[in-house]
């Protein structure tokens, strides 16, 4: 049976973006497939009482600086050079995540994910401005009108809610979160553990 990893993501997480860049390497090495599941990070935070690092680290001496060092190490380890801080952060991602569900339904998911991650963390834009989002999708060659229209459909909104509620029910409290079978892993730095778990499950 093919090995799969559920990847619960929100475009507003820079660590989800960095994970996205590393995932192809892991897929090549392991033969596994990462299944991308759009969730709403704000909804997860509300359901679990969690907060963004910008809030939770405020006022804690040395912690934010150390986390920045950890990110720099991750960038060097994986030779990532195109990551840029988004000056408009934090960005409300509700429309973007509904758009991801709509793009899935329309068979446009992969190019949509690439386009939005790029505009969030490579060539940063204010991606909670509807006109900026439309222009970004058009520039990527996507049918912006179709995706934006479908993102307002009740079934799309309901699917995002269901994904988010299911994530919390499985134990998720943030993004990126990964599941290998019933084992949960949180954060980009756990991708090494994800790969180890994939190797271990091969022999089970």
C-alpha positions in Angstrom: 0.0 0.0 0.0 1.3 3.5 -0.9 2.6 5.5 2.0 0.9 8.8 2.6 1.4 11.8 5.0 -1.5 14.2 5.7 -0.1 17.8 5.6 -2.5 20.2 7.4 -1.6 23.7 6.2 -2.6 27.4 6.2 -0.9 29.9 3.8 -0.4 32.3 6.8 2.2 30.0 8.3 5.7 30.7 7.0 6.7 27.3 8.4 4.1 25.6 6.3 5.6 27.3 3.3 9.1 26.2 4.2 7.7 22.6 4.7 6.2 22.8 1.3 9.6 23.5 -0.2 11.2 20.5 1.5 8.3 18.0 1.0 9.4 17.0 -2.6 12.8 15.9 -1.3 11.1 13.6 1.2 8.7 12.2 -1.3 11.6 11.4 -3.6 13.6 9.7 -0.8 10.7 7.7 0.7 8.2 7.2 -2.2 5.5 8.6 0.1 2.9 11.1 -1.0 2.0 14.2 1.1 -1.7 14.9 1.0 -2.3 18.6 1.4 -5.3 19.4 3.6 -6.4 23.1 3.8 -7.3 24.2 7.3 -8.0 27.6 8.8 -5.3 28.4 11.3 -7.4 31.0 13.0 -10.2 28.5 13.5 -7.7 26.0 15.0 -6.3 28.7 17.4 -9.8 29.6 18.5 -10.8 26.0 19.2 -7.6 25.1 21.0 -6.7 28.4 22.8 -3.5 28.6 20.9 -1.9 31.9 19.7 0.4 32.9 16.9 4.2 33.1 17.8 4.0 36.9 17.3 1.6 37.0 20.3 2.9 34.1 22.4 6.5 35.2 22.2 5.9 38.8 22.9 7.9 39.9 25.9 9.8 36.7 26.3 13.5 37.5 26.5 15.7 35.6 23.9 13.0 33.1 22.7 12.1 35.0 19.4 15.7 35.5 18.6 16.5 31.8 19.1 13.6 30.8 16.9 14.9 33.1 14.2 18.3 31.3 14.5 16.5 28.0 14.1 14.8 29.2 11.0 18.1 30.4 9.6 19.6 26.9 10.2 16.6 25.3 8.4 17.1 27.6 5.4 20.8 26.7 5.2 20.2 23.0 5.7 17.8 22.9 2.8 19.5 25.6 0.7 16.4 27.7 0.6 17.1 31.2 -0.7 13.8 32.5 -2.0 12.0 32.9 1.4 11.1 36.5 2.3 9.3 37.9 5.4 5.9 39.3 4.4 5.8 42.9 5.6 1.9 42.7 5.6 2.0 39.8 8.1 -0.2 38.8 9.8 -2.6 38.2 6.9 -6.2 37.1 7.3 -6.2 33.9 5.3 -9.9 33.0 5.3 -10.4 33.9 1.6 -7.2 32.2 0.6 -8.0 28.9 2.4 -11.6 28.9 0.9 -9.9 29.5 -2.4 -7.7 26.4 -1.8 -10.8 24.2 -1.2 -12.4 25.7 -4.3 -9.2 25.1 -6.4 -9.2 21.5 -5.2 -12.8 21.1 -6.4 -11.9 22.6 -9.8 -8.7 20.6 -10.4 -6.5 23.7 -10.0 -5.1 22.9 -6.6 -1.4 22.5 -7.2 -0.9 25.7 -9.3 -3.1 27.6 -6.8 -0.9 26.4 -3.9 2.3 27.4 -5.7 0.9 30.8 -6.7 -0.4 31.7 -3.2 2.7 30.5 -1.3 4.8 32.5 -3.7 2.9 35.6 -3.1 2.9 35.1 0.6 6.6 34.2 1.2 8.7 34.8 -1.9 7.3 37.9 -3.5 5.2 39.1 -0.6 1.9 40.8 -1.2 -1.0 41.8 0.9 -2.9 38.7 0.3 -6.0 39.6 2.3 -6.8 42.3 -0.2 -9.3 40.8 -2.7 -7.9 42.8 -5.7 -4.4 41.8 -4.9 -5.4 38.1 -4.7 -7.3 38.4 -8.0 -4.2 40.0 -9.7 -1.9 37.3 -8.3 -4.1 34.5 -9.5 -4.4 36.0 -13.0 -0.6 36.5 -13.1 -0.2 32.8 -12.4 -2.5 31.9 -15.3 -5.3 30.7 -13.1 -9.0 31.3 -13.6 -9.4 33.9 -10.8 -13.1 34.5 -11.4 -13.9 30.8 -11.2 -11.9 30.2 -8.0 -13.1 33.4 -6.3 -16.7 32.6 -7.2 -16.5 29.0 -6.1 -14.9 30.0 -2.8 -18.1 31.7 -1.8 -20.2 28.5 -2.3 -21.7 27.0 0.8 -20.1 23.6 0.1 -16.6 25.1 -0.1 -17.1 27.1 3.1 -18.5 24.0 4.8 -15.5 21.8 3.6 -13.0 24.2 5.1 -14.9 24.2 8.4 -15.0 20.4 8.3 -11.3 20.2 7.6 -10.5 22.5 10.5 -12.8 20.7 13.0 -11.4 17.4 11.9 -7.8 18.7 12.4 -8.6 19.7 16.0 -10.3 16.4 16.7 -7.1 14.6 15.6 -5.0 16.7 18.0 -3.8 19.5 15.8 -3.2 22.9 17.4 -1.3 24.8 14.7 0.2 24.6 11.2 2.1 22.9 9.8 0.9 19.6 11.2 1.6 16.2 9.7 0.0 12.8 10.3 1.6 9.5 9.4 -1.1 7.1 10.2 -2.2 7.9 13.8 1.1 9.6 14.6 1.1 13.4 14.7 4.1 15.7 14.1 4.0 19.5 14.5 6.3 22.0 12.9 8.8 22.1 10.0 11.6 20.8 12.2 9.7 17.6 12.7 9.9 16.6 9.1 13.0 14.6 9.9 10.8 12.6 12.4 8.1 12.3 9.8 10.7 10.7 7.4 11.9 8.4 10.2 8.3 7.3 10.9 7.8 6.6 7.2 10.8 4.4 7.2 9.6 2.6 10.3 6.1 2.0 8.9 7.6 0.3 5.9 8.6 -2.7 8.0 5.4 -2.9 10.0 
